[in-house]
Amino acid sequence: MIFARTGDQYGYLVSRDAVPVQVMGGLRVDRALLRQAALAARPATDAELSRALARPPRTGPSERLRRWLRQF
């Protein structure tokens, strides 16, 4: 774990299974809280990603019908 400070920010850099995790905060953020967040960081699960990411645009005949019906 590496502690870094740049101008008006500081934080931690840690590697989790070859994935770099950087947790940065302003000078008013508690340093212990940033350290705890860096240590607790983990890759997102598929379920978490599906909730966080936007759904792909709908396609197909049902979507064309839906768009056509919205015109009226």
MARVEX-638898 format. One record per residue: residue in three letters; z, y, x of N, C-alpha, C in turn. Coordinates in steps of 0.1 Angstrom, whole numbers, plus 5000, padded with zeros to 4 digits. Atoms other than C-alpha are relative to their C-alpha. Last residue first. Layout:
! MARVEX-638898
ALAZYXZYXZYX...
***
This chain:
! MARVEX-638898
PHE499949965015469650924500501450044996GLN500849895002468950914538500150054985ARG499249884997471850684544499250134997LEU499249975012469850404527500950135002TRP500949955011467150414554500950044988ARG500549874997469750394582499150064989ARG498849915000471450094566499650145002LEU499749985014468049924560501250094998ARG501149915005467149974597500250034985GLU499749864995470549834607498950104995SER498949955008470049524585500450145004PRO500449965013466649464600501150064992GLY500550105009467749454636499750054986THR501550015001469749664659499749904989ARG500550105009473349794661498550005000PRO500649955012474249994692499549884991PRO501549974998476549824716499450044987ARG500850115005480249874708498650035003ALA500849985012482050124729499249884996LEU501449964999484450004755499350024987ALA500249874993488250014752498550055000ARG499449895008488749734726499750145006SER500850005012486249494743500650114990LEU501349934997487749574777499250024987GLU499749864998491249484765498750085002ALA499649955012490049154751500350155001ASP501249985009488149074782500450064987THR500450125006491349134803498750034992ALA500050005014491649444825499549864995PRO501350005007492249384862500249994985ARG500650135001495849454873498650024993ALA501450015004497949754882499449865001ALA500250075013501749704882498549994996LEU499650144998502149794919499749924988ALA500950064991500050114915500449855002ALA501350025006501950214884499049935009GLN499850105010505350164901498749974993ARG499950134992504250374930500149884991LEU501450034994503050654907500149875007LEU500850055012506450634888498649975005ALA499650145003508350654921499249944988ARG500650094990506450964931500349854997ASP499050074992507351144899499449905009VAL499850145004504551364887500949935010ARG498850015010505051734893500249864996LEU498749994992502851734925501249994991GLY499749874995499851604905501450005006GLY499449915009498951244902500350135006MET499849864995496850974918500750084989VAL499249945010496750594914500450145005GLN499649874996493950424933500850074989VAL499449935012493350054929500650135006PRO499249894997490849894953500650074988VAL500449895009489549554941501050115004ALA501249934995489549284969499550114991ASP501150105000492149074949498650075004ARG499650115008494349384943498849914999SER501150095002494149644971500549884992VAL499650144997496549934970498849924996LEU501250085000496050314972500549865004TYR500050124993498950544962498749924999GLY500150135007499250894951500049885009TYR499650114991499351264959500049874992GLN499950135006497751574944500649905011ASP499149995012497851954950500149864993GLY499849875006496451954986501050004988THR501149904998495751594994500350124992ARG499749875006498651344998498850095004ALA500949894996498150975004500450134993PHE499749885007500550675003499150115006ILE500149884992499050345014500350124991MET500049885009500050005000500050125009
***
